[in-house]
Amino acid sequence: MAQHKIIFAGPVGAGKTTAISVISDIPIVSTDESASDMTLVRKPNTTVAMDYGLMKLDGQERVHLYGTPGQERFNFMWDILTEGGLGLVLLLDNTRVNPFKDMSFYVGAFREFIDQTRLVIGVTRMDERQDPGLERYNAHLGTLGLKAPIFEVDARRRRDVAILVQALLYSLAPGIAADA
Amino acid sequence: MNTPLLDHPLKVTLVGLDERAQTRLEMFLRGRAQDVCVLVGEHEAEAAIVDLDGFGGERLWQAFRSRFYGPAVVMSVAERRVHNALWVRKPLDTGEFLDAIKSVRQRLQTECQLHEVAQAATVPVAEPPAGALRDKTSDPVRDEGEGVSRAAGLVWDEQQIHAYCGAIDDAAYLTPTRRAELFYVPERYFQGLLPQARQLAEKHAMPVRLDIMGYTLFYLPESRKVLSDIRENILRPLCVMPLPQPSVKMHVVPQHELPPLMPGDPRLHSFEELLWLMALWASRGRVPEGTDLDTPVSLSGWPNFTRLLMTPNAMQIAALWHMQPTSLLQTAKRLAIPHRQIFALFSACQALGLIQAVNTGSMAVPGRDALAADSVSAEKRGILGSLLRKLKLTR
C-alpha cells in the first residue's frame, strides 16, 4: 500500500506541532526537548527531530503527518522526510522579526519538493500582530516565482488547519470531490 | 417582528431604574403617556427605556447594549449624545417622550420593511443544489441573532445558499437574451459605500461615520475595523437593495465622537470580512456590470478562507482560477457546478481586490492542465477525496 504523507515545515514556534496534533487521529509523537540555545527565547520546548501524526481514512488508507524540526541545523533530514509527500504546509509566524526571510528560506530549502507537488502557507499569530498582512505575503511569494494559497491560521483551531490542508488538496486537483 | 407595529402598545424593557423609579415611570406610562408602552421582560422587548442617571446606569446600559440590538430611549438630566439611541430629558416631558416612542416605532417599521426585502431576495432555487451543497459536515462558525454573524464559516443550508449565491437558474447564464439578469452595479449598493468610507478615513486619518436609513456605522482607520452594532437581519436587507442616494450620509468625525469601546468589543468587525459579506449579499449570483464573462479569471491571492464566509465550492473555484485562469462560463462547465456560485465568489473576490488581469506567461503554477485526467492518478484522486471528506468532518 502506498504511503501518503503531508509535510509541515516552518520556523521554531510557528505552530507545526500544534497544527499536526489538531488533525491527527493519534496522539502526536513528538520529540520535544528543552531548548538550550537561542530557540529558548521563543519557546521553552522545541522539536529537535520531528513530529509525527496520522490520519486514518476509510479502509486501510493512512496519511502520515510529519513536522520538520524548526531548527535549520536539522535540514539534512528534510529531503528524506519529503520523499513521496503529497505537498508542503508551511507555517510562518507573523511576530517574527522577518517572516519574509523565513518564507524565502523554507521555499528555497523545499523548492524541488514544492515544484513536484504543491505548497500552502498558513500565517500564525496574526491576532498578536496584524502586519504584515496576507497581501504582502502573496507579493513576496510572487517574487520567488510562486503562487500558493496563503491563509491566516490559528494552529490550535482544527478548522483553520483543515482548511489549509483542503486548499493543498484542491491545489493538487481542483476537480476533486469529497466523495471521489 | 411580524405583528402590526402600530396596533399594539410598544413592548419595552427597563434598564437602570430602581423600584421607585420604575413605579413612577409605570404611572407615567399609564397616565400621561396614554399606554403607548407596556413593560415586558428583556426577551420579549421590542425596545428599551434606559435611565443613565440611575446607580451604575452607564455600565448597565453598555452591558445591555452588547446583548440587545433593538431601538432604545435613554433618559438623563443632562443632555447626552448616545450612539444608536434616542435621548430624552428628565424629568420627562410628555410630548418629547411620545415623539421618541414614535421614532422607535418608525424604526421598527423600517426594520419590518427591510426584513420583507430580505425575504423577497431569498426565493427558492429553480434547481436542486449539487450534493456537496447539502453537506452539513463542515462547521459553520456562525452566531445567528447576535449582531453580524462571524464571517468565517461555511454556507451550508439552502436558505443561506440563496442568501449568498442567489437563485438565478443556470439557464439564465447560458441564454444571451437573459444576460441583463447577471449584472449589478456595486456602487449603488452598501457594498460600494464601505470602500468609499475607508478611502475617506485614510485620506484624513480620521474615523468616518456612515449614516444609512437611520443606521450608523464607523470606519476606524487606525485599526482598519468597522464599528457597527447593526444586526445581520437589518444589515443584510440594507445590502441587497440599491440605496437611494439621499438616504446616505458620510463624513469624518473626531475620535472623541466615537462610541466608547470595550476590550474585545463585539461591535468591531474586520473590514474585509464585512465587505466580503456585503458583496455576496449584493451580488447574489451576479457580477459587476462590465465584467466579461469570457475573459479568463485569475486571482492575485486566495481569499482568506479561514476568516471569510465560504460559499459552496469556493475552494475548487479558487484553486482552478489560481492554477489556470479560466473564464466564468468555462469555470461552471469545467467544474460542473452552478454558475451562481461562481459568479457570487467572483464578485466577493472582486470587492476585495483579488481579481487580477490575466498574464498567462507569468508565475504559472508548475504543471499542466489543472483538470486534465492524467494530472493526478486515479489512485491519488481516491486518497485525496477520502482525505477531503475526513477534513470536512466536524469533530
Interface residues (C-beta under 8 A of the other chain):
Chain A: A2 H4 I23 M55 L57 D58 G59 E61 V63 L86 D115 Q130 L134 E135 N138 G142 G145 L146 K147 P149 I150 F151 E152 V153 D154 R158 R159 D160 A162 I163 L164 V165 Q166 A167 L169 Y170 S171 L172 A173 P174 G175 I176 A177 A178 D179 A180
Chain B: G131 A132 D135 D139 V141 A152 R224 S300 G301 W302 N304 F305 T306 R307 M315 Q316 I317 A318 A319 L320 H322 M323 R334 L335 M363 V365 P366 A370 L371 S375 V376 E379 K380 R381 G382 I383 L384 G385 S386 L387 L388 R389 K390 L391 K392 R395
